[in-house]
Amino acid sequence: MTMSLEVKPESLSLGPMGADRGEFLCIFGTGDLGRSLGQRLLQSGYSVVYGSRRPDSCGPIPQGAQVMSHADAANTASLIFICVHRDHYDFLQNMAPYLEGKVLVDLSNNLKKNLYPEANAEYLQRLVPGAAVVKGLNTLSAWALQNGLLAGKQTYVCGNCAAAKQAVSEVCTRLGLGVLDRGSLGASRELEDFPLQLFPEWKLPLSIALGLTAAFFFYLLIRDVIYAYVEDGKDISFRIMVSLANKVFPIVSLVMLSLCYLPGVMAAFIQLYRGTKYRRFPDWLDRWMMCRKQIGLVALGFAVLHVIYTFIIPIRYSVRHKLISSVVDEMKNNKTTPFDFDNTEAWGTDSLLVLGALGFFLYVLLGISSLPSVGATLSWREFNFIQSKLGHLTLSICTAHGYIYGWNKFLRSSTYKWYTPPGYMLCLIVPSVVLVLKVILLLPCVDRALTRIRQGWERAPPRGHPGKLKATNL
């Protein structure tokens, strides 16, 4: 037996949603999600009624809301939010007469993908064929609703009835959410899978960080630990935990920071080459540019680890033992290590520390401004100044920090163990390339051409080359 799941718009008992700020909205379920949603709806000017199987003992509800039985609550509103688990949907089938012509918003999610043969929203529509089921708001957590962290967030809706989706969208808009229509109810399984994704925007940055960490760790392990054991017969494997790690962290941090700004530079050169801004970038570059914030935050994390490890180095047993031994040797031999009166070493050490401290400060400033709550308080010009101007300044300072670290080691033959360059030399390649390319883009002739392109100018195609747009000067 086949049952139609489509509800005609004229059969819905919808009033002008949003016209009356005292309009009743109904919520089935008094758990954390139901209470948080009700609180937000009350703050947005709606009147809220809860439907509960135990109206007298359902627990605390938001002040200003009412609670009654499911049937009574359904009679007061034309739009009902279903905030109960799929396992408890059976009671809705018995309430089908009370839900006729209503809009049911399914907020449920599952513990894992493909847990049931059909999506929760489709199952609900099959239980209550006379209602218009809309899948939506399931990507919001109770915590986000309680704390009002909805500004700038986007929610998805899907359903078979356009009028029902419009009603739900109006409520979402009043809550401060952006709404994206994903089509018919058949898309509900895709929407239910969204909350089950684990850090989808962080997969590429974390993969890059993990790959760089593993590559440089094994590279430095061979150069430092294995080389010392093979060539000198020394077992310095104890350095793996702190010294080796503290070489890997700044290397990965600097490379990741440069990878934040490399795609922007590449995009600028692509626009200069094409002579237009109206052509899409390659997919790989688009994806790279979309995750620059995550790459930068991962880079900041590695920088924090570098700072922490640097502070704990003096309290290590090997360092304390070396200092005590050197002091004892000087006392026995009645000799004192002469101070470098040329101040070369002192200048190098102080410059290294100052650039490191200043670079880390700017690093943290970039990370703080990346937070949505902070970025929302900045104008576009302020945000661009911090993320672009100060960002490139941070990259310059951190790169200079790396160069000063090895300023007197580049020409030493002992630096190249087994004819391999040290890790800090390799990590300076990418940021140096980024900075050189950025300097080229800042040249007046290049900057002027790029600015014109980004303002809408397009280069004229060669004569006799059909199929291309003529240049426009907008």
N, C-alpha and C positions, 0 to 999 in steps of 0.2 A: 504494500500500500504506500503510495507516494503522497507526501503532504507538502503543500506549498509553504515556503518560508517567507514569502514576500508579503508585507503589509502595505496596503494602499494608504497614501498620505491622508486622504479624506476620512479614513477610519480612525485616525488618531485623535485623542481628546486633548490636543495641544492648544494652549492659549498663546498669546503673544509673549514669548519668553523674553524676559528683560524689560518688558513694559512696566510691570508692577514690581517694585523692589521688595514688596512683602509677600511675594508669591511663595507658596509652599513647595519644597522639594523633599522627597522621601528617601530615606536610607534604610535598607535592610541590613542589619548587622551592627552591633554595638561594641565591636572589638577595637583594637588600636587604630586600624585604618578608618573604620566607620566614624569613630569619635573625632579623629583628626580632620577628616573631610567635612564633617558637620561643623566643626569650629571655623574652618575657612569659609564655608558657605554663609555662616551667620555673620562673619566679619565682612562679607561682600554684600550684605543687605538682604539675603534670602531668609525666609522662615523655614525651619527644618523640623521635620517630624521623623522619628525613628520607629521602625517596625521591629518588634521583638517577640519571640515565643514566650518570654517571661517579662512582661512589661513592668511588673512590680518589683522584680529582683534582677534587673539586667545590669546593674552596676552604674557608676557615675556617667552622666552624659553632659555635653557642653551646656553651660547656663544659657537659657533662652530657648532651648529646644524642647520638644515634647516627645513622649514615648507612648506608644499604644500597641495593640496587636497588629500583626501583619495586614490583616484584612482592613481594619479601620485606617491604618496608615496609608494603604494603597488608595483608599477612597478619597484622600485629601489632596493627592498630587497627581500630576500627569507624567512626571519624570521621576523615576525610581533608580537609585544607585544600589547595585547588588554588591555588598561588601562581605560576602560569605564565601567559604570554600566550595569548590565544585562538589565535593562529597556530600554537602548539605543542600543541594539544589532540589532534592525530591519534593520538599514541601511546596515549591513553586508550582509544580504540576497540579497540585490540589487547589491552588489559588488561581488557576487559569481564568475563571470567570471574573475575578476582581482585577485582573491584569489586562483584560481585553482593551485594546486601543491605547495602552500605556507605552511609554518609552522606557526600556530597561537598559541601564548602562552596566555592562559587565566589567568589573575591575579585577577579576581573579587572575592569578598566575599559578603555575605549577612548579613542582620541585625540580623537575628535569624535563628535557625535551621528549616528545613522543610518548608521554606517560599514558595518554588516552588515545583511542583511535580517531577521535575528532576533537576539534578545538572546543574550549569551554563555552565560548559564545555561541557556536553552532549547536552545541548540546542544549544550551539554555533556550535558543530559538525553537528547537524541536520540542522541548517541554512545554513552552508557552507560545504556540503558533499565532495566537491572536495579538501578541505584543510585537513591538518593533525593537529588536535587540541591537544595541550599538556597543561595540568594543571600544573602550577608551579609558584614559587615566590610569591604566595598569602599570605604566612606567614610573609613577610617582610613589614614593615611600611615605609611610606615616610620619617619619621623622622630618622629611622635607615639608609636609603639610603643616606640622606642628610649629616649625620654626619659620614659616613664611618664605622659604627659599624657592620661590616659584618664578621670580622675575627672570626673563630670558629663557626659561625652560620651554621645551616643545613637547607636546603630547600628540599622539596619533589616534585617529578615530576611523572606524570602518563599520559599515552596515548596509543593509539593502534598501533602507528608506531614507531618501534625501532630506525630508522634513525632520525626521528624528535626528539625523546627524547635525542638521543646522541648529536644532534646539540644544543639543549637547555642546556644540561648538560655542554658542553664545554664553553658556555657563562657564566654559573653560576660559573664554576671553575675559570675562569679568573677574575670574580668579587670577588673571595676569599671565596666562599661558598662551603660547603660540600653538595653533592647531594645524595639523596636516592631515588631509583626508586621504586614506589609503585605499579607498574604493569599497567594494562589496564586503559582506561578512566573510567571504572566503579568505580574506587577508588576515583574519583574526588569529590564526595559528602563528603567522609571522610576528604579529604584535605581541603575542604571548611568549614568543621566544626571545624578544628583546631584553627583558630583565634577567634572563638566564645567561646572557653573554658576560664573560669575565674580562673586564677592562678592554673592550674592543679597540679603543683609541690608543691603548698603551702597548699593544702587541708589537708593532714595528719598533718603537723606541726601546722597549725592553729587549727585543731580539738583537738590535744593534749593540746595545750596552753589554749584553751577555757575550756576544761574539767578540767584541773588542776586549773585554775583560779576559776571556779565555785565551785569546791570541797573544796579548801582551804578557799575561801571566806565564804562559809556557815559554815564550820568547825570553823573558827575563830570568826565568828559572834555569834555562840552558846557559845564558850568558853569565849569570852570577854564581849560582849554586853549583851546577854541574861542572862548569869551567874550573872553579876553584878546586873541586875534588879531583878532577882529571889532571889538571896541569900542576897544581901545587900540593895535592894530597890533603887539603883542608876540608873538614866537614863543617860547613856553615849553614847547614839546613835549618838551624833555629831562626835564621833571618826570614824564612818564608812567611811566618805569622805576622810580622810587623814591618820590617824593612822592605821586603819584596812587595807586600800589599800596598805600602805607602808610596811605592813607585808606580804601581798600576793605577791607583785611584786618580792622581792628578793627570796622568796621561789620558785615561778614558774621559775624564771631565773636560779637558781642553778640546779633545777631538769632538766630543758630543756638542760642546758649545759652538764650535766652528760649523758643525753640521746644521745648527739652527739658522745660520746666516748664509750658508752656501747655496741653498735653493733659491733664495731671494736674488742673489747675485746672478745665478744662472738664468732665472726668469727674465731679469733685466737685459742680459745679453741676447736672449732669444727674441725679445721684443725689438731690440735694436736690429737684429738680423732680419726679422720679418718686416719691420717697418710698420707694425700695427699692434694694437692691443686687443683686437677683436677676434683673435684666433685662440682656441684653447691650447693650454700647455699639454704636453704628453701626460698620460695617466699616472705614470710613476712619479713625475714631478708634482702633479696635483696632490697625490697621496702624501708625498714627502712634505709639502708645504702645509698640509692640513694638520700634521702632527708635530709641528715645530715647538709648540708650547710644551708638549709632553717630553720631547727630546731635551729641551732646556731645563725642565724640572728634574729629569734624571741626571743631567750634568751637574745641577746644583747639589743633588744628593751625594754624588761622588766627591764634590768639592768639600762638603761637610765632613765626609769620612776622612779626607786628606788632612783637614784641620785637626780633627780629633786625634788621628794617629800621630800627627806631628807633635802634639802636646804630650802624648804618652811616651814618646821616644826617650826623653831623659830619665824616666823612671825604670827603664828596662835594666835587667841584671847585667847584660853584656856591656851596656853603655856605662853604668856605674862602676863596673869592674875595670873597664879601660881607663876611666878618669882617675880612680884610686891608684891603679898601677903606675900611671904616668907621674902622678904626684910623688909616689914613693921612690920611683926611679930618679926623679930630679933631686930629691932630698939625699939619696944615697950618693949620687954622683956630684952633688953640690953644683948642679947646673940648672939654669932657667932657660926655658924656650924663649928665644928673643922675639920681641914684638916687631911686626912688620911696620917699620917707620915710614914706608912709602904709602901706607894706608890702603894699598890695593885690595888686600883680602878683606879689610874692615869695610871699605866702601862696597865691595861686591856682596858681602853678607848682609849689610844693612839695606842695600838696594833690593836684594832678593826678598827680605822680610817685609819691607815697606810695600813693594809691588804686590806681594802675596796678600797682605792685609787689605790694601785698597781694592784689589781685584775681587777678593771675597766679599767685601762690603757691597760693591756694585752687583756682584752675583746675587746676593740676598735681596737687594733692592729690585732686581729684575724678577726674582721669584715671587716676591710679595705683590708686585704690580700685576702678576699673571693671575692672581686669585680673582675669581668673578666678583666677590664682594668689594674688592679694592678697585678693580678695573672699571666697575660700573660707576664709580665716583669721579673718574677721570674723563676729560674731554678727549675727542679723537686726537687732537694735536698733542696733548699731554701724554697720552698713551703711546703715540707714535714716537715722541721724543725719547721716552724711557726705553721702549723696546728696540728702537732702531739706533738712535744716536748714542745713548748710554750703553746699549748692547754692543755696538761695535767698539766703543771705548773699553768696555770690559774685556772683550776679546783681545784688543791691542795690549792692554795691561797684563793680562794673563799670559799672552804670547811672549811679551818682554820678560816676564817672570821666568819663563822657560829658557829663554836665551841667556839670561844672566846666570841661571843655575849652571849652565855649561860653558860659560864664556871662556874659561881657561882650559877647557878639555877638548875642544874641537880638533886641535892639531896634534894632540898627544897620540902616539902610536899605541900606548897602553889602553886607550879608550876603546879601541876596536878589537875586542876579544874575539878570537877566531874570525877576524876580518868582518865582524858584524857591528853596525853602529848601535850605540845605546838607545834605549827606548825613548828618552826625552828628545833625541834628534828626530826620530821617526814621527813622534806626535806633533812636532812643529811644522811638518809639511803642509797639512791641510789648513790650519789657521793662517799660515803665511800666504798660501795661495788665495784664500778668501780675502785677506787684507789687501793684497796686491790688486786683485780684481776690483775691490771696492774703491781703491784709490783711482783706478782707471775710470770707474764710473763717476767719480767726483770731479774729473777734469772738466772745465767749463764747456768745451765743445761737445763732449759726450753727454754731460748732464743736461745741456740745453736740448739736444736731440731727444733724449729719453723723456724729458718733461713734456715736449710737444706731442710725442706719441701717446703718453698717458693722459693727455688732455683731449685726445681724439683725432690727432693728425695721422694720416696714413700715407705711406710712400707711394708714388705713382708707379704703376707697373711698366715694364719696358714696352716700347712701341712695337706693335705687331704681335703682342702676346695676348691673345684673346682669353676670355674666361676669368679675368681678374678684375676686381673692382677698381674704379678710378680713384685717384687720391682725393681725399676730402680734407679741407681745413676747417674743422668745426670750431 
